[in-house]
Amino acid sequence: MQFGIFSVSDVTTDPTTGRTPSEAERIKAVVTIAKKAEEVGLDVFALGEHHNPPFFSSSPTTTLASIAAQTSTLQLSTATTLITTNDPVKIAEDYAMLQHLADGRVDLMMGRGNTGPVYPWFGKDIRDGIDLAVENYALLRRLWREDVVDWSGKYRTPLQGFTSTPRPLDGVPPFVWHGSIRSPQIAEQAAFYGDGFLHNHIFWPPEHTQRMVEFYRRRFEHYGHGAADQAIVGLGGQVFMRKNSQDAVREFRPYFDNAPVYGHGPSLEEFSTETPLTVGSPQQVIERTLGFRDYVGDYQRQLFLIDHAGLPLKTVLEQLDILGEEVVPVLRREFAALKPAHVPDAPTHASLVAAAGGAKDATVYAPADDVTGQGAGGADPMSTRTLAVVSAGLSVPSSTRLLADRLTAASVAALRERGVDVTVEVVELREHARDLADNLVTGFPNAALRAATETVTGADGLIAVTPIFSASYSGLFKTFFDVVDRDALTGKPVLLGATAGTARHSLALEFALRPLFAYLRTTVAPTAVFAASEDWAGGDGVSRALNERIERAASELADLIAGRPAATPIDPLEEPFGGTPPFEQLLRSV
């Protein structure tokens, strides 16, 4: 089990002296605290992210990189990385860079934060908080796992042929925890991907923490990542210790009473009763912390908050001495004795590399100039193909899109092995649901739907993935191919995929999808890929059997595409009035 501390990076007046440290003092103090944490035998140091006073940590990776250079064993993490307002591209780059500098001693905790005004400061709307967390993290995962990403979404500009650099160390992204105090949607997100879930329960009663962790565990098992008690759970905690509990209470009371977050509210005694805050002797902290297991089960990471509310650096370092010498050794021994053998430890870079089959050089070696990012002379059009990907998933994220992304990555890799460069264009049908309904009623596609159908008809190959409902493809999926000109797909190489809750729906591939694409006179790859919920278990979230099917199908599609001449691009000038908007679109503008 991992034990550590986290800092929210507040700059707070010491109520016993009236002195407020400068930002420079607090920044240097945090580095000193992290180094001391390693010295006393703790495992983890995590730093929060804020973009407003009275906090200083607007760039956690900068501070953590400095700490990495001055430590050798300490795992570096975040107490929140704002997945909602940070650009996922910047997160991918910054934390991969930190991962290299720290020799892999990095993970991070995604969160939405607790400062509402941060959203407009970064051009976002707080009402989109959950959707931003979902979309941004889905993109972040792809940026770390795919060398070349083509992506479009709702909340940022599209990416075309983008490679995030540096690539993750040894080809393995940092492990991700998702932190939430009150949002079950974030626990659901963590469970969907098989990531960790950290509940910072310093402000909440045990009953609430228990409900959130239980929900995450159930959903972790539902998505096939293992048994519920194997889910990766972390907890926050808050302590202040002295040899005698009376001394601890007397010394900490003025800091509690004047703390920016909970000061001037419930009394110290009330707050200690209703939440896990423990102010007392080391033995009281040990007993209280061991009691966390009673309501969350066996868990992997325990972090304590000790450097807030204006506590002076000298006091914080004394707290670390007590933690390292008297508290954590006992907790480590007691938790280890209680943990069943099948419950995993917290993931580390070493364990993730081992699970991936060993380290690999993930560097993308691509000759390019320093202005456009393109190789001198540009790409050879004779060796370049376009791959269209149609996903009919109804949610964000969805297992349908997840399968589509896996098929795409494998197909791109297979084509490049054959000396063929690839441009990927994704059509997410969920975004065109209303466009498709309008098209059925009016007989005319709007500009967005027309662009989507032209993407598919003009591509050299097609990956088409649908969820299965009532033993067949979805209505959204069928409607899209109803509006595509029947003759426009003749001979086009197609890889078919489908998803559903159980494997009993897999025959829909052969009895529904394959006949549809035979009617459209496409050339369908022999292997179609079906993924049930159970298939998303295994290393990196995919079972070995599913991964083998994906690789085989991708290889077949690559052979079909590479064996054909490149498609002739649609020339908008070929039809002199091709850009004329349909009349129903003109009517809308009146």
C-alpha positions, 0 to 999 in steps of 0.5 A: 500500500502507498502512503503519502501526502498532498498539498493544495498549495494555499498561501494562508496567514498563520493565525498565531503570528499574523504572518503571511508567507510569500508565494516564493516562500511557499513554493520553496517550502513545498519542495522542501516538504516533498524531499522530507516526505521521501526522507522519512519513507513516504511513497507519494507526494501530490500537488494540487492545481489552482489558478487563483489566490490564495493558491500558488500551484498553477503549473504543477508539472513545473514544481514536480519536475524540480522535486523529481530532480532532487528525489530518487524514489518518491512517486510524484502525483497531482492532487488535481489536474483540471481535465475540464479547463486544461487542453488535453494536448497540453496535459499529454505533452506536459505529463509525458515530459515529466514522466521522462524527467522523473524516470517514470515516477509519475501518475496524476489525478484528474478532477474538475476542481472546486473553483467555479470561476476557473471555467470562464477564465479558460473559455469554458462553461461550468455547466459543461463540466462533466461533458468536458471531463468525459471528452477531454479525457477520451482524447487524452487517452488517445494522444498517449496511446496512438502515435498519430491522432485524427480527432474531432469533438465538441469543445476544442478544435479538431486534430488532423494527423497530430502526434503528441510529443514526447511519447510516453516513457517506455511506451506506457502512459502514466497511470491515471486516478480520477478524483471526485467528492460528489460526482458519480459520473466521474466514478463511472468514468474511472470504472469504464477505463479501469483507472483508479478512483480517489475519494478525498473524503476530508470534508465528507462523512464516512457514509458518503465515501462508502457509497461513492467507492462502492459504486465505483467498485461495482462499475469496475467489475461491470466493465470487466476489469476484475472483481469489485475488490480488485478496483484501484482505490485511494483516499485522502485524509487530514491529520495533526499530531502531537505526542499527547492528544490534548497538545495536538488539539490546543495547537491545531485549534487556531489553524482550524478555526481560521482555515479558509475552507472550513474556518468559522463553521463547525467546531473542531470537535464537530468536524472531527466527529463528522469527517475523517479529520484526526487531531490527536496522538499518533495512536489515534491517527493509526486507529482512525486510518485503519478504520477506513478499511471498514467502509471502503474495503482494501485500498491502494493509496492513502494521502494525508493533508498536513501543510495547509491553513497557515501551518509553519514549515517547521511544524509541517516537517515535524508532522512528517517526522511523526508520520514517517517514524511512528504512524506509517510503519504501523499502518503499512504492516497492519494493512499488509496483514489484512490484504488478501492476495488477489487484491493488487497493489497500486500501479507503478511505472514498473508494473505497467511496463511489465504488464505491457510486455516490457519497455519499448522506445516509443519515439516517433522517428519522422523527418520533418521541418521545424515550421510545418511539421511535414517532411520536406517535399510533403507526402507522396500522394501515390503512397497515401490513403484515406481511411474513413471511420464511422462510429454509431455510438450513442454516448461519450465515451462509448464502447463503440467508439472505443472499438472503432479507435482500436480498429483504426490504430491497428489498421493504420499500423498495418498499412504503414508496415506495407509502406502506405501512409494514412489519413484518418477521418472520423464520422461520429454519427451521434453528431449527425442524428438531427441532420439525418432526420432532416434529410429523411424528411426533406430529401436534402442533406445539410452541409455537415451531413454532406461533408460526412457522406463525402468523407465516406464515399471519397475514402480508400477504405472504411471502418464501420462500427455500430452498437447492436440493438434487438439483434441488428445494427442501430437505427442511426447506423442504418439511416446514415447508410440509407442516405449514402448513394448506393453506387458510391461504395462499390468495391470499397474495402470495409472492416465491420465492427459491432459492440453489445453487452453480451457475446450472444449478439455477435451473430448480428455481424454475419446476419445483419451487417454483412448483408447490408454491405454486400447490398452496397457492393463493398468488399468486406474484410473476411474478419469482422470484430465483435466486442462484448463487455467482457472483452474489455478486460485484460492488459490495457483494457482489452482481452487477448482474444479481442486484440487478436481479432482486431489485429487480424481484421486490420491486416486484412483491411490493409491488404485490401486497401494497399492492393487498390489504387488511391481513390480520386479526390472529389473535385469541388470544381467539377460541378460548377454549382456543387457548392450551392446550399440545398433550398431547405438550408436557404430557408433556415437562413431567412 
